[in-house]
Amino acid sequence: QVQLAESGGGLVQPGGSLTLQCEASGSNVIFETMSWYRQAPGEQRELVATIATGSNTYYAASVQGRFTISRVNARNTAYLQMSSLKPEDTAVYLCHGSHFGVNFWGQGTQVTVSS
C-alpha cells in the first residue's frame, strides 16, 4: 500500500525559509505527477505546485518566484523549497501523488509563518 509522508514543517518568521519533503513508501510506483497543496483554517484546499516525471512544473500565482518544487524519481520523493515566507502562507501543507488516475495523499505538515 502506497503511503506518502510529509516532513519539514514548523514555525518560521516572515521572510524566512523552509523546505518540505514528501516521501513515498510501500511501493515502487512512480507518480506521474507529485503536488503540494495547502489548506488554511476555514479555507478550501488549494494547489500550490505540481511537478511531472519529466520535471515540467506549475505554480500557483501566489507562490510563483518564492517556492520551488522538485523531485527525485529514484527515491519517489518530492520537495518544496519555500522562501520569502509570508503570514498568509500559514497552512497545513499536503503532498499528493497521482498514478494512473488514482490519488494518494499524505497526512500533512503544519507551516506557521509568524513573528
C-alpha positions in Angstrom: 0.0 0.0 0.0 1.4 3.3 -1.0 1.8 5.9 1.7 3.0 9.5 1.5 4.7 11.1 4.4 5.5 14.8 4.7 8.1 16.4 6.9 9.9 19.7 7.4 7.1 21.9 8.6 7.4 24.3 11.5 7.3 27.8 12.8 9.2 30.4 10.8 9.4 34.2 10.9 8.1 36.3 7.9 10.8 36.4 5.2 12.2 33.1 6.3 12.6 29.8 4.5 11.5 26.2 4.9 11.9 23.0 2.9 9.2 20.4 2.9 9.8 16.8 2.0 7.3 14.2 0.8 8.5 10.6 0.7 6.5 7.7 -0.8 6.8 4.2 0.7 5.2 0.8 0.3 5.5 0.5 -3.4 7.8 1.2 -6.4 5.1 3.2 -8.0 6.4 6.3 -9.8 3.8 9.0 -9.7 3.1 10.7 -13.0 2.7 13.9 -11.0 3.5 15.0 -7.5 2.0 18.1 -6.0 1.8 20.2 -2.9 -1.5 21.5 -1.7 -2.2 23.6 1.3 -5.2 24.3 3.4 -5.6 27.1 5.9 -8.3 27.0 8.6 -11.7 27.8 7.2 -10.3 27.9 3.6 -10.5 25.5 0.7 -7.6 23.3 -0.2 -5.5 24.9 -2.9 -2.9 23.7 -5.3 0.5 25.2 -4.6 2.8 23.5 -7.1 3.0 20.4 -9.3 5.8 18.5 -10.9 5.6 15.8 -13.5 8.1 13.0 -14.1 9.6 15.0 -16.9 10.2 17.9 -14.5 7.5 20.2 -16.0 6.3 22.4 -13.2 3.3 24.5 -12.3 3.0 27.1 -9.6 0.1 29.0 -8.1 0.4 32.7 -8.8 0.6 33.4 -5.1 3.9 31.4 -4.7 5.5 31.9 -8.1 9.1 33.1 -7.7 9.2 32.2 -4.0 8.6 28.4 -3.9 10.4 25.7 -5.9 9.1 22.2 -6.3 11.5 19.4 -7.2 11.6 15.6 -7.1 13.9 12.6 -7.1 12.1 9.9 -9.1 14.5 7.2 -8.0 13.6 7.9 -4.4 9.9 8.7 -5.1 10.4 11.9 -3.1 9.3 15.4 -3.7 10.4 18.6 -2.1 9.0 22.1 -1.7 11.6 24.8 -1.1 9.8 27.9 0.3 11.4 31.3 0.7 10.3 34.8 1.5 7.5 33.3 3.5 4.5 35.4 4.4 1.9 35.1 7.2 -0.6 34.2 4.5 1.4 31.1 3.7 0.4 29.6 7.0 -1.4 26.4 6.4 -1.3 22.6 6.5 0.7 21.5 3.5 -0.3 18.2 2.0 1.6 16.0 -0.5 -0.3 14.5 -3.4 0.7 11.8 -5.9 -1.2 10.7 -8.9 -0.7 7.3 -10.6 -3.0 6.2 -13.5 -5.8 8.4 -12.2 -5.5 7.1 -8.6 -4.9 9.9 -6.0 -2.7 9.4 -3.0 -2.5 11.9 -0.1 -0.2 12.4 2.9 -1.4 13.5 6.3 0.0 17.0 6.0 2.6 19.1 7.8 1.9 22.4 9.5 3.7 25.5 8.4 3.2 28.6 10.5 4.7 32.0 9.5 4.6 34.4 12.4 6.8 36.8 14.3 
